[in-house]
Amino acid sequence: MRVPYFPEAPSLAVINEIKYYMVLSVLKKMLADGVITSENYKGSTVAIAEKYRVSRYDI
């Protein structure tokens, strides 16, 4: 996928990738701390990837 780069106004695809990465970082921390289970983590990563229309990082 080719996404044009405009520093003054990043594309929606780039913003969604950043948002997904931020949520994924929080989920990984919660998993490491035992706040959520592995099943919840996997389900959440799928749901969040679908919400932001990005590919999952941990496939």
Secondary structure, 3 states (H helix, E strand, C coil): CCCCCCCCCCCHHHHHHHHHHHHHHHHHHHHHCCCCCHHHHHHHHHHHHHHHCCCCCCC
